């Protein structure tokens, strides 16, 4: 099965298609007021249904593995972002996940107890806890990624490059500006020159090319 090498490549279609157009942020697409009647309410209702069912089935691909291990989606999200940014602090992870400190403590406690995540003290600030995946955690995160990649890769190939470009624009339009900046920091700007790092934004590790 052909591989999709990260969202950055997916947003760079082959042939004569251009990458996503530069934006005002420049990481978030601008609003399009050309047709004030668009979108209609039924368009938004359809979008809600599409997002719900797509998220349900996308996450379910990994849920099967998580249930076997007594873990849940919160653990998967933590594994994902720790793996994407080795050495991330607890406070940085908390800012990304936007869950309570108590919830994150339970999630990290389970991952540490099961030897999927390791903690270390910060070198400059000994109060900080730096998080990394253990070899077992890396293997689990990769296993979960492979399951979800199969579904996304099939959807991308079926829709084609033009649809993938539109999908990227819609997703960025839904996100807040902090999330858009994190995407730009991780995958590069979505069109235009390389964006400068933004203060206070977690810089995630680049997608591994295989």
C-alpha positions in Angstrom: 0.0 0.0 0.0 1.5 3.4 -1.0 2.4 5.6 2.0 1.3 9.1 2.6 4.4 10.9 4.0 2.7 13.3 6.4 0.3 16.2 5.9 3.0 18.4 4.5 3.4 16.2 1.4 -0.4 15.7 1.2 -0.8 19.5 0.9 1.7 19.6 -1.9 -0.1 17.9 -4.8 1.7 16.6 -7.8 1.3 18.0 -11.3 0.2 21.6 -12.0 -1.7 22.1 -8.7 -0.2 24.7 -6.4 0.1 24.3 -2.6 -2.4 26.0 -0.4 -2.6 29.7 -1.0 -0.8 32.1 1.4 -3.1 33.5 4.0 -3.4 36.6 6.2 -2.1 34.8 9.3 -0.3 33.4 7.2 -1.3 30.0 8.7 -5.1 30.4 8.7 -7.1 30.9 5.6 -9.0 34.1 5.2 -12.8 34.3 5.2 -14.4 34.2 1.7 -17.3 36.7 1.6 -17.9 36.4 -2.2 -21.3 34.6 -1.7 -23.1 35.8 1.5 -25.7 33.0 1.0 -23.0 30.3 1.3 -22.9 28.2 3.3 -26.6 27.4 3.8 -27.8 25.9 7.1 -28.2 22.5 5.4 -24.5 22.7 4.3 -23.4 23.2 7.9 -25.7 20.4 9.1 -24.1 18.1 6.6 -20.6 19.2 7.6 -21.5 18.4 11.2 -22.6 14.9 10.3 -19.5 14.4 8.1 -17.1 15.5 10.8 -18.9 13.3 13.4 -18.9 10.1 11.4 -15.4 10.7 10.0 -14.0 11.3 13.5 -15.8 8.3 14.8 -14.5 5.9 12.2 -11.0 7.5 12.1 -10.6 7.1 15.8 -12.2 3.6 15.9 -9.3 2.3 13.7 -7.0 2.8 16.7 -9.7 2.2 19.4 -9.5 -1.5 18.8 -5.9 -1.6 19.8 -6.3 0.8 22.7 -9.2 -1.3 24.3 -7.0 -4.4 24.2 -4.4 -2.5 26.3 -6.9 -0.9 28.7 -6.2 2.6 27.3 -8.4 5.2 25.7 -8.3 8.1 23.2 -6.9 10.5 25.8 -3.9 8.2 26.1 -3.6 8.0 22.3 -3.5 11.8 22.0 -0.9 12.0 24.7 1.2 9.4 23.0 0.9 11.2 19.6 2.0 14.6 20.8 4.8 13.3 23.1 6.0 11.2 20.2 5.8 14.2 17.8 7.7 16.4 20.2 10.2 14.5 22.5 11.0 16.4 25.6 7.7 18.3 25.7 6.9 19.6 29.1 3.7 18.7 31.0 2.5 22.3 30.8 3.1 22.4 27.0 1.2 19.1 26.6 -1.6 20.5 28.7 -1.9 23.5 26.5 -2.3 21.4 23.4 -4.7 18.9 24.8 -6.8 21.5 26.7 -7.9 19.1 29.4 -7.7 19.6 33.2 -4.5 19.0 35.1 -6.3 16.2 37.0 -7.2 14.4 33.7 -3.7 14.7 32.3 -2.3 13.4 35.5 -4.4 10.3 35.3 -3.5 9.8 31.6 0.3 10.3 32.2 0.1 8.1 35.3 -1.2 5.2 33.3 1.3 5.7 30.5 4.2 5.9 32.9 3.0 2.9 34.9 2.8 0.8 31.8 6.3 2.0 30.7 5.1 3.8 27.5 6.2 7.3 28.7 9.4 8.3 30.6 9.8 11.5 32.6 12.9 13.5 33.3 13.6 16.8 35.2 14.3 19.9 33.1 17.9 20.9 33.0 17.2 24.6 33.4 14.1 24.3 35.5 14.2 21.3 37.8 10.5 21.7 38.5 9.7 20.9 34.9 8.9 17.3 33.8 10.1 16.5 30.3 8.2 13.7 28.6 9.5 11.2 26.0 8.2 7.9 24.7 10.0 4.7 25.8 10.8 2.1 23.1 7.6 0.4 24.0 5.7 3.7 23.7 7.3 4.4 20.3 6.2 1.0 19.1 2.7 1.5 20.3 2.4 4.9 18.8 3.6 3.6 15.5 1.1 0.7 15.6 -1.7 3.1 16.2 -0.5 5.4 13.5 -0.3 2.6 11.0 -4.0 1.7 11.6 -5.2 5.3 11.1 -2.8 5.8 8.1 -4.5 3.0 6.2 -7.9 4.8 6.4 -6.5 8.3 5.6 -4.4 7.0 2.7 -7.3 5.3 1.1 -9.5 8.4 1.5 -6.8 10.7 0.1 -6.2 8.5 -2.9 -10.0 8.2 -3.5 -10.6 11.9 -3.3 -7.6 13.1 -5.3 -5.1 16.0 -4.8 -7.6 18.8 -5.5 -10.0 17.6 -2.8 -7.1 17.1 -0.4 -6.1 20.7 -0.9 -9.7 21.8 -0.1 -9.8 19.5 2.9 -6.7 21.2 4.3 -8.2 24.6 3.9 -11.4 23.6 5.7 -9.5 22.0 8.6 -7.4 25.1 9.0 -10.5 27.3 8.9 -12.0 25.4 11.7 -9.0 25.6 13.9 -8.1 28.6 16.1 -5.0 30.6 15.4 -2.9 28.8 18.0 -3.6 25.5 16.3 -2.9 26.9 12.9 0.5 28.2 14.1 1.3 24.7 15.6 0.5 23.2 12.2 2.7 25.7 10.4 5.5 25.1 12.9 5.3 21.3 12.4 4.7 21.0 8.7 5.9 24.4 7.4 3.6 27.2 6.2 0.7 26.2 4.1 2.0 28.2 1.1 4.3 31.1 1.1 7.8 31.5 2.7 8.8 29.6 5.9 7.1 31.1 8.9 9.1 32.3 11.9 8.7 30.4 15.2 5.9 31.9 17.3 6.7 32.6 21.0 4.7 30.2 23.2 3.9 27.8 20.5 5.1 24.2 20.9 7.3 23.2 18.0 6.5 19.6 17.1 9.0 17.3 15.5 8.8 17.0 11.7 6.9 14.0 10.2 9.3 11.1 9.7 9.9 10.5 6.0 9.8 6.8 5.0 
